[in-house]
Amino acid sequence: MKSIKMAAVTAVLVALASGSAMAFPTGQINIPSTDAKGLKEVTIGINNYATFTTDDADKWNVYGIGLTTGLLPFEKLKIEVGTDYTSQTNNAFNFNAKLATPEDAFVSGLPAFAIGGFALDSSDGAPNIIYALAAKTLPVIGRLSIGGYTGDKDALTDANGKKDNTGVLASWDRSMPEISDKLWLAVDYMSGNNGFGGIGIGGAWTFSKQISVLVGATFYNDTDVSKPSYTTQVIMNLP
């Protein structure tokens, strides 16, 4: 898609299942991307998250609304900040921030880079995840991203309570002009059995310059922590 910002808002769904809300930086399905908002660019995301299961013990269904905007007027260096509210969670309000450069920003052939944080909150139980990413768009294949993350050792634990607070981030995304210029697809991965780790798949359809809708699903690394889930997200770009 010509503008990823119209295609997706990141949402790490498993955080909701484990009782923490997420802040939504510009991203793929579940992980951030190297994209960032420019000055005066504003996105509002209205999101729903739920498990596929009908088992009451594993079933959950929550809603969230997020606001993301850019702070710098530069094309080659961007700062993005955001906040969101998610229902039925212990840490309802969270924040995110990102510093990013696009591909070919300073040297031809240079990958895009981003460093940032999401699920940022001073209260107990907040994941406070910090990450770094690099991304490169390849002909035909699409964009490949790779990076790593670290977070709060008490919040990011496995099913046995052992810390699992560092890992790998990776993704593939691509617009699909062979089908329609309005269609964008993505697959992303976050390692770890900490309640966040899993594989996300999904896509977005751009209805207009202002409105797009994303549908995705997540299959977690540790099903003892969280069951497979799905998300629907309405993304509104202002003005």
Backbone bond lengths (Angstrom), bond angles and torsions (degrees), N, CA, C in turn:
res aa  C-N    CA-C-N  psi(-1)  N-CA   C-N-CA  omega(-1)  CA-C   N-CA-C  phi
1 M - - - 1.438 - - 1.511 109.45 -
2 K 1.328 118.03 140.12 1.454 120.73 -175.29 1.514 111.82 -59.62
3 S 1.312 118.11 -28.29 1.467 120.84 179.07 1.509 109.12 -137.36
4 I 1.337 115.26 106.94 1.462 119.74 -179.47 1.523 111.04 -60.87
5 K 1.328 116.18 -28.02 1.463 118.76 -178.85 1.519 111.80 -61.63
6 M 1.335 117.53 -20.14 1.448 120.42 177.87 1.519 111.16 -92.85
7 A 1.318 116.50 -4.28 1.442 119.33 -174.00 1.507 114.42 -102.13
8 A 1.321 119.27 -34.76 1.452 118.57 -168.15 1.496 112.67 -153.47
9 V 1.295 114.47 149.21 1.452 123.61 168.98 1.506 105.99 -126.23
10 T 1.312 117.40 126.25 1.437 121.27 -176.54 1.502 112.47 -65.34
11 A 1.294 116.58 140.34 1.454 120.94 174.53 1.502 108.91 -147.16
12 V 1.321 117.91 117.11 1.457 120.88 178.01 1.517 106.98 -91.42
13 L 1.323 116.30 97.68 1.457 121.81 -166.97 1.517 113.27 -66.33
14 V 1.311 116.96 -34.62 1.454 119.23 -175.15 1.509 112.39 -63.04
15 A 1.314 117.71 -24.19 1.464 120.18 177.67 1.511 111.28 -60.83
16 L 1.300 116.68 -32.83 1.450 120.07 179.62 1.521 110.54 -70.26
17 A 1.306 115.60 -38.79 1.457 118.96 179.91 1.514 111.32 -66.52
18 S 1.333 117.39 -30.30 1.453 120.00 -178.19 1.522 112.39 -94.98
19 G 1.347 116.60 8.55 1.447 119.38 171.16 1.500 115.52 94.22
20 S 1.320 119.69 13.93 1.458 122.10 178.30 1.513 109.36 -124.75
21 A 1.328 116.36 142.46 1.463 120.96 176.30 1.510 109.96 -88.33
22 M 1.344 114.61 158.66 1.452 119.65 178.53 1.515 110.39 -115.04
23 A 1.321 115.84 147.85 1.461 119.82 166.72 1.520 107.51 -94.13
24 F 1.335 117.14 145.90 1.452 121.72 -166.74 1.519 111.56 -106.79
25 P 1.324 119.74 89.36 1.465 119.29 171.62 1.520 109.89 -72.85
26 T 1.332 117.52 162.60 1.460 120.21 173.75 1.521 108.08 -56.75
27 G 1.329 117.64 129.20 1.444 117.22 -172.08 1.506 114.80 -160.85
28 Q 1.326 113.66 -158.32 1.452 122.39 179.65 1.528 108.89 -96.99
29 I 1.333 118.65 -123.29 1.457 121.37 174.84 1.523 109.85 -88.60
30 N 1.326 116.62 -53.82 1.460 121.59 -177.34 1.519 114.59 -120.38
31 I 1.306 118.40 -15.92 1.459 120.28 -175.89 1.526 110.04 -119.49
32 P 1.326 117.31 159.49 1.475 119.55 176.50 1.525 111.26 -66.04
33 S 1.311 115.11 162.15 1.459 122.07 172.61 1.523 109.03 -116.45
34 T 1.321 116.48 178.52 1.464 120.29 175.64 1.519 112.01 -84.24
35 D 1.330 118.61 -0.77 1.456 122.19 176.12 1.525 109.95 -73.93
36 A 1.316 116.43 152.58 1.454 121.90 176.50 1.512 110.03 -151.77
37 K 1.312 116.07 153.91 1.460 121.54 179.58 1.519 111.43 -71.84
38 G 1.329 115.63 147.77 1.445 121.94 170.76 1.516 110.86 -90.87
39 L 1.308 115.87 174.58 1.460 121.03 179.66 1.527 110.68 -58.23
40 K 1.328 115.43 133.09 1.469 124.77 178.95 1.522 113.74 72.31
41 E 1.318 117.97 -0.40 1.461 119.83 172.80 1.523 108.58 -82.26
42 V 1.312 116.58 127.93 1.458 122.35 -176.06 1.522 109.32 -132.15
43 T 1.319 116.46 133.29 1.459 122.13 175.62 1.521 109.82 -123.36
44 I 1.319 115.61 134.69 1.460 122.02 170.88 1.524 107.47 -112.84
45 G 1.322 116.45 127.32 1.459 121.15 178.02 1.519 110.41 -113.63
46 I 1.333 116.48 130.19 1.461 122.53 175.52 1.519 106.95 -115.69
47 N 1.329 115.99 115.92 1.454 120.40 -164.09 1.527 112.83 -127.93
48 N 1.317 115.67 147.86 1.460 123.14 175.00 1.526 108.19 -125.92
49 Y 1.332 116.68 139.33 1.461 121.88 -179.60 1.522 108.82 -133.96
50 A 1.318 117.29 136.89 1.459 120.22 -178.86 1.520 110.34 -158.17
51 T 1.330 115.55 154.74 1.459 120.78 174.15 1.524 109.87 -84.74
52 F 1.343 114.98 154.99 1.455 120.28 175.83 1.530 111.57 -73.74
53 T 1.333 116.92 -25.89 1.452 121.85 -171.18 1.528 112.58 -66.93
54 T 1.329 115.11 152.94 1.465 121.21 172.33 1.531 111.23 -103.43
55 D 1.327 116.48 0.03 1.463 121.93 178.00 1.533 108.88 -72.35
56 D 1.321 116.95 120.01 1.461 121.19 -176.39 1.525 112.40 -57.87
57 A 1.337 117.73 -30.39 1.462 121.06 -178.05 1.524 112.03 -67.80
58 D 1.328 117.77 -27.79 1.464 122.46 -177.59 1.525 112.99 -111.64
59 K 1.312 117.30 -2.29 1.459 121.11 -173.49 1.523 111.61 -83.39
60 W 1.338 116.60 135.23 1.464 121.35 171.99 1.522 109.21 -152.61
61 N 1.314 114.70 154.35 1.457 121.77 -177.49 1.524 107.38 -152.54
62 V 1.316 116.74 110.99 1.466 120.65 -176.47 1.522 110.23 -130.60
63 Y 1.317 114.84 163.32 1.456 122.21 -179.33 1.518 110.01 -125.09
64 G 1.314 116.16 151.13 1.463 120.03 178.65 1.513 111.30 -144.61
65 I 1.331 115.30 155.75 1.461 121.23 173.29 1.517 108.23 -135.28
66 G 1.310 117.10 133.17 1.460 121.57 -176.22 1.515 111.88 -131.88
67 L 1.316 115.88 152.58 1.458 123.35 178.33 1.522 108.42 -127.64
68 T 1.344 117.31 127.38 1.460 122.68 -178.79 1.523 109.43 -132.03
69 T 1.337 117.56 138.15 1.461 120.42 -179.86 1.527 110.38 -149.08
70 G 1.336 115.73 164.03 1.459 121.92 178.34 1.513 111.42 -102.64
71 L 1.348 116.04 155.78 1.459 121.39 -175.26 1.522 114.35 -116.69
72 L 1.338 118.15 -16.19 1.463 120.35 -175.12 1.522 111.86 -113.36
73 P 1.354 117.52 147.50 1.466 120.83 -179.50 1.519 113.75 -88.70
74 F 1.336 118.31 6.02 1.460 121.43 -172.74 1.524 111.55 -90.66
75 E 1.320 116.29 148.26 1.456 121.46 176.54 1.524 111.95 -81.91
76 K 1.322 117.22 -30.79 1.463 121.29 -173.49 1.526 113.70 -97.59
77 L 1.313 117.23 -4.68 1.454 120.90 178.22 1.524 107.84 -148.25
78 K 1.329 116.01 122.11 1.455 120.12 -175.72 1.524 110.92 -130.69
79 I 1.310 114.52 146.18 1.460 121.75 171.61 1.520 107.65 -122.55
80 E 1.319 115.85 128.48 1.453 122.85 -179.55 1.523 109.34 -120.39
81 V 1.323 116.93 138.04 1.460 121.47 175.52 1.521 109.04 -132.94
82 G 1.324 116.54 156.08 1.450 119.52 179.73 1.511 112.42 -161.87
83 T 1.309 115.15 165.74 1.461 122.54 175.34 1.518 108.53 -145.75
84 D 1.330 116.86 158.19 1.446 119.32 177.14 1.521 111.26 -152.69
85 Y 1.308 113.48 162.71 1.473 122.00 174.12 1.518 107.69 -123.02
86 T 1.334 116.68 134.08 1.461 121.54 177.60 1.523 108.70 -128.91
87 S 1.323 116.85 133.17 1.458 121.59 -176.61 1.525 111.55 -74.00
88 Q 1.315 115.98 157.52 1.455 124.15 171.43 1.529 113.30 58.10
89 T 1.319 117.34 38.91 1.454 121.91 178.43 1.519 109.67 -132.11
90 N 1.343 115.36 159.68 1.461 120.56 -179.68 1.521 111.90 -74.06
91 N 1.319 116.90 -37.11 1.462 122.62 179.90 1.530 107.76 -111.60
92 A 1.333 116.11 78.44 1.460 120.97 -170.02 1.527 112.86 -65.73
93 F 1.334 117.48 -37.58 1.457 121.35 -179.42 1.521 110.45 -104.94
94 N 1.333 117.05 126.54 1.456 122.91 178.54 1.521 109.47 -134.31
95 F 1.346 115.65 167.21 1.455 121.17 -176.54 1.520 110.31 -133.70
96 N 1.330 116.30 160.94 1.460 121.20 174.84 1.517 109.65 -144.70
97 A 1.310 116.10 158.18 1.468 122.40 176.90 1.522 108.44 -152.18
98 K 1.344 115.90 149.96 1.464 120.54 -176.79 1.527 110.33 -152.03
99 L 1.327 115.60 136.83 1.458 123.71 169.84 1.519 106.98 -111.52
100 A 1.339 118.17 126.31 1.464 120.06 -172.12 1.521 111.96 -144.25
101 T 1.326 114.46 151.03 1.462 122.35 171.99 1.526 108.02 -126.56
102 P 1.332 119.16 140.50 1.462 121.25 179.13 1.529 111.63 -77.73
103 E 1.306 116.73 171.81 1.462 121.42 174.74 1.525 110.09 -62.19
104 D 1.329 115.83 146.79 1.467 123.19 178.36 1.529 112.59 60.93
105 A 1.326 117.03 25.10 1.463 120.16 -173.55 1.523 112.68 -62.91
106 F 1.312 117.82 -45.72 1.454 121.31 -175.13 1.531 112.79 -122.11
107 V 1.336 115.65 -25.62 1.458 121.79 178.39 1.523 107.84 -137.26
108 S 1.306 117.35 134.27 1.456 120.98 178.73 1.524 110.69 -57.92
109 G 1.303 116.70 130.37 1.462 121.78 -179.71 1.511 114.34 91.66
110 L 1.327 117.74 -6.02 1.463 120.90 -178.59 1.526 109.91 -71.31
111 P 1.356 118.23 135.10 1.468 119.86 176.59 1.521 111.76 -65.67
112 A 1.296 115.77 164.84 1.460 121.18 169.52 1.525 108.66 -77.63
113 F 1.321 116.26 150.27 1.457 121.45 179.61 1.523 109.86 -133.88
114 A 1.335 115.28 150.40 1.457 120.47 174.46 1.515 109.80 -151.45
115 I 1.316 115.68 140.76 1.458 121.99 168.61 1.519 107.00 -128.71
116 G 1.310 116.75 144.31 1.451 117.78 -178.07 1.512 112.38 -176.40
117 G 1.314 114.09 -170.16 1.453 120.85 178.73 1.516 110.17 -146.28
118 F 1.334 116.12 150.61 1.460 120.71 174.85 1.524 109.36 -144.16
119 A 1.318 115.93 168.63 1.468 121.57 -171.60 1.528 109.89 55.96
120 L 1.323 115.75 40.40 1.456 121.80 -176.82 1.525 109.76 -88.35
121 D 1.330 115.23 124.89 1.460 120.99 -175.46 1.525 107.85 -162.55
122 S 1.310 117.28 138.90 1.464 120.60 -178.58 1.522 113.44 -83.12
123 S 1.336 117.34 -8.01 1.459 120.01 -177.49 1.523 111.35 -79.89
124 D 1.326 116.21 163.62 1.455 121.83 179.77 1.528 110.26 -63.39
125 G 1.317 116.20 141.79 1.457 121.32 176.53 1.506 115.16 88.20
126 A 1.343 117.56 -1.41 1.458 120.05 179.23 1.532 110.16 -76.47
127 P 1.330 118.79 134.64 1.472 121.10 -178.19 1.523 114.12 -67.42
128 N 1.355 117.87 -35.05 1.469 122.11 178.60 1.525 112.03 47.22
129 I 1.319 115.46 63.19 1.465 121.71 -174.82 1.528 110.80 -88.51
130 I 1.324 115.78 128.76 1.462 124.01 175.56 1.525 108.06 -110.14
131 Y 1.330 117.10 138.63 1.467 119.84 -175.01 1.526 111.19 -142.40
132 A 1.329 114.33 163.02 1.465 122.84 171.69 1.524 107.59 -138.64
133 L 1.340 116.08 140.31 1.460 121.34 -176.47 1.523 111.27 -139.50
134 A 1.330 115.56 149.41 1.459 122.80 168.85 1.520 107.58 -129.25
135 A 1.341 116.73 145.67 1.462 120.00 -177.64 1.520 111.02 -143.73
136 K 1.325 115.14 146.14 1.462 121.05 178.87 1.522 109.43 -141.25
137 T 1.342 116.29 132.92 1.456 121.64 177.21 1.521 109.61 -93.05
138 L 1.332 116.03 126.20 1.457 122.45 -178.84 1.526 109.77 -110.22
139 P 1.321 117.66 143.55 1.465 120.02 178.60 1.522 111.46 -54.98
140 V 1.310 116.79 137.56 1.457 125.43 177.72 1.531 111.88 69.68
141 I 1.327 117.31 -49.02 1.467 121.11 -174.30 1.517 111.86 -65.82
142 G 1.321 117.17 -45.64 1.450 120.95 -174.52 1.517 111.14 112.98
143 R 1.312 116.82 -162.61 1.458 121.14 -176.78 1.522 111.51 -97.05
144 L 1.328 115.86 131.70 1.457 122.95 176.06 1.525 108.79 -112.79
145 S 1.330 115.78 135.34 1.461 121.48 -179.93 1.516 109.80 -127.85
146 I 1.339 116.31 146.13 1.455 122.12 178.54 1.517 108.71 -146.95
147 G 1.309 116.25 144.85 1.464 120.14 179.31 1.508 111.07 -175.08
148 G 1.315 115.61 -164.31 1.445 121.38 -179.18 1.511 111.38 -146.26
149 Y 1.333 115.84 168.02 1.453 120.43 -179.13 1.520 110.85 -145.57
150 T 1.316 115.43 160.83 1.449 122.81 170.95 1.519 108.10 -145.43
151 G 1.335 116.72 150.03 1.456 120.08 -177.78 1.506 112.14 -148.93
152 D 1.302 115.61 -173.27 1.460 121.64 -177.27 1.531 110.64 -63.07
153 K 1.322 116.28 125.79 1.464 120.67 -174.48 1.523 113.11 -69.52
154 D 1.331 116.66 -22.43 1.458 119.32 178.38 1.526 111.89 -85.35
155 A 1.327 116.99 -28.04 1.463 120.62 179.96 1.527 112.11 -86.08
156 L 1.333 117.35 -33.44 1.465 121.52 -177.47 1.519 109.16 -100.27
157 T 1.329 116.03 91.60 1.460 122.73 -178.73 1.522 109.44 -131.87
158 D 1.339 115.76 161.83 1.459 119.61 176.66 1.527 109.97 -84.66
159 A 1.325 116.11 -173.25 1.462 120.73 -175.86 1.520 112.50 -64.15
160 N 1.331 116.65 -20.96 1.466 121.30 179.52 1.524 112.83 -94.84
161 G 1.321 116.89 3.36 1.451 120.31 179.45 1.512 114.54 84.86
162 K 1.332 117.45 6.51 1.462 121.08 178.18 1.525 109.87 -82.86
163 K 1.338 116.21 137.00 1.462 119.13 -176.27 1.526 111.24 -60.70
164 D 1.298 116.04 138.85 1.469 124.09 178.86 1.528 106.34 -148.56
165 N 1.324 115.53 65.46 1.471 121.01 -165.89 1.523 115.13 -107.75
166 T 1.327 118.55 13.17 1.456 121.33 175.35 1.527 109.37 -134.05
167 G 1.325 116.48 154.85 1.444 118.07 179.15 1.511 113.62 178.77
168 V 1.322 115.17 -166.60 1.461 124.37 -174.29 1.525 110.00 -108.84
169 L 1.325 115.93 143.40 1.455 123.35 170.31 1.527 108.71 -116.80
170 A 1.322 117.71 136.84 1.461 120.79 178.51 1.519 109.21 -151.98
171 S 1.341 116.11 150.93 1.460 118.56 178.80 1.521 111.57 -159.45
172 W 1.321 113.72 160.30 1.464 123.80 168.44 1.515 107.37 -128.74
173 D 1.333 117.51 136.17 1.456 119.75 172.40 1.519 109.66 -146.82
174 R 1.326 115.01 154.24 1.461 119.46 -174.73 1.523 109.83 -162.16
175 S 1.315 116.51 137.15 1.458 120.16 165.69 1.525 108.14 -72.84
176 M 1.324 116.80 155.76 1.464 121.33 -173.14 1.524 110.96 -122.79
177 P 1.336 117.70 67.23 1.467 119.81 -178.03 1.527 113.06 -63.99
178 E 1.355 117.18 -20.31 1.463 119.87 176.56 1.534 110.75 -61.47
179 I 1.331 115.42 -27.99 1.465 121.39 178.69 1.522 110.31 -102.01
180 S 1.342 115.13 -54.42 1.464 121.49 178.60 1.522 108.61 -166.85
181 D 1.332 116.19 143.14 1.459 120.59 175.40 1.521 111.72 -66.68
182 K 1.304 117.22 -12.96 1.462 121.58 -178.84 1.528 113.35 -87.39
183 L 1.336 116.37 -9.02 1.462 120.72 -173.88 1.519 111.61 -101.40
184 W 1.337 116.35 134.46 1.467 124.49 176.73 1.513 108.57 -133.31
185 L 1.352 116.67 136.78 1.460 121.87 -179.56 1.522 110.30 -124.54
186 A 1.329 115.91 154.42 1.462 119.83 -179.44 1.522 110.84 -154.45
187 V 1.326 114.38 151.53 1.466 123.84 169.34 1.517 106.59 -133.16
188 D 1.323 117.86 131.37 1.457 118.79 176.63 1.521 111.62 -134.95
189 Y 1.330 115.02 164.30 1.462 121.03 -175.25 1.523 109.94 -143.13
190 M 1.311 115.22 137.51 1.462 122.64 173.36 1.518 106.96 -129.88
191 S 1.326 117.36 121.01 1.457 120.30 -177.69 1.521 110.30 -77.72
192 G 1.325 115.78 167.07 1.452 121.68 176.95 1.519 112.44 108.95
193 N 1.332 115.21 146.24 1.462 122.13 174.47 1.523 110.15 -103.07
194 N 1.316 115.24 40.59 1.455 121.26 -171.14 1.521 113.65 -101.38
195 G 1.300 118.57 14.40 1.449 120.97 -177.09 1.509 113.20 93.15
196 F 1.335 118.04 -15.22 1.454 122.31 176.78 1.522 111.76 -105.01
197 G 1.322 117.58 -31.00 1.449 121.57 -171.61 1.516 113.16 -65.62
198 G 1.333 115.51 136.80 1.447 119.91 178.11 1.514 111.74 170.93
199 I 1.326 115.17 177.90 1.458 122.87 177.33 1.524 108.60 -107.29
200 G 1.318 116.29 127.55 1.458 121.56 176.67 1.514 110.41 -111.17
201 I 1.318 116.63 140.03 1.459 122.21 176.19 1.527 107.93 -133.22
202 G 1.317 116.76 146.84 1.454 117.92 178.40 1.502 112.40 172.97
203 G 1.313 114.71 -174.59 1.446 120.63 -179.58 1.516 110.91 -158.66
204 A 1.325 115.23 165.38 1.463 121.29 179.69 1.518 109.79 -132.21
205 W 1.320 114.81 150.09 1.457 122.11 176.95 1.517 107.71 -123.28
206 T 1.327 116.46 125.90 1.457 121.91 179.40 1.523 109.57 -92.07
207 F 1.315 116.02 114.42 1.458 121.32 -179.93 1.523 111.86 -84.70
208 S 1.333 116.02 -32.59 1.461 121.23 178.97 1.523 107.79 -158.91
209 K 1.326 116.95 179.63 1.461 120.92 177.95 1.514 111.59 -60.48
210 Q 1.322 116.87 -27.46 1.454 121.03 -176.28 1.525 114.58 -97.77
211 I 1.327 118.39 -24.58 1.461 120.75 -169.52 1.523 111.91 -126.68
212 S 1.339 115.67 130.67 1.457 121.18 168.51 1.521 108.68 -141.81
213 V 1.326 115.80 159.96 1.457 122.00 -178.06 1.516 108.93 -130.19
214 L 1.322 115.59 130.95 1.459 122.35 179.40 1.521 109.64 -112.70
215 V 1.325 116.26 139.29 1.463 122.82 173.57 1.520 107.55 -127.96
216 G 1.330 117.10 130.04 1.459 119.89 -177.73 1.515 112.37 -149.19
217 A 1.327 114.79 168.60 1.463 121.46 177.51 1.517 108.87 -139.85
218 T 1.334 116.02 151.62 1.461 121.91 179.86 1.517 110.03 -128.36
219 F 1.334 115.43 135.39 1.459 123.14 176.98 1.523 107.14 -119.35
220 Y 1.315 116.66 110.78 1.458 122.23 -168.27 1.515 112.88 -80.38
221 N 1.331 114.55 151.89 1.464 120.04 -179.53 1.517 112.06 -64.96
222 D 1.324 116.93 -35.68 1.459 121.56 -178.25 1.520 108.62 -120.52
223 T 1.328 116.90 102.75 1.462 120.11 -177.56 1.522 112.10 -74.27
224 D 1.334 118.31 -9.72 1.461 120.11 172.92 1.525 110.98 -72.99
225 V 1.336 116.13 -21.56 1.461 121.04 178.84 1.523 110.87 -90.60
226 S 1.334 117.13 -47.87 1.469 120.96 -177.05 1.527 110.50 -147.45
227 K 1.304 114.80 143.50 1.458 122.12 177.87 1.525 110.26 -89.46
228 P 1.334 117.86 159.70 1.468 120.20 178.43 1.524 111.79 -53.18
229 S 1.318 115.75 143.81 1.463 120.16 -175.65 1.522 110.61 -139.91
230 Y 1.323 115.93 168.02 1.459 121.62 177.61 1.521 109.74 -131.87
231 T 1.327 115.31 160.14 1.450 121.02 176.73 1.523 110.54 -137.11
232 T 1.312 115.92 147.10 1.455 122.81 166.67 1.515 106.93 -124.54
233 Q 1.319 116.85 134.47 1.456 120.94 -174.40 1.523 110.36 -136.69
234 V 1.305 115.93 127.42 1.461 122.47 173.85 1.522 107.45 -100.34
235 I 1.330 117.16 123.03 1.451 122.54 -176.03 1.525 108.66 -112.79
236 M 1.313 115.88 122.09 1.471 121.79 -179.17 1.524 109.47 -116.32
237 N 1.313 116.50 121.61 1.454 122.45 178.27 1.528 110.39 -99.64
238 L 1.313 116.26 130.77 1.462 122.05 -178.58 1.511 109.93 -111.39
239 P 1.343 118.95 146.55 1.462 125.43 -0.67 1.534 110.57 -77.40
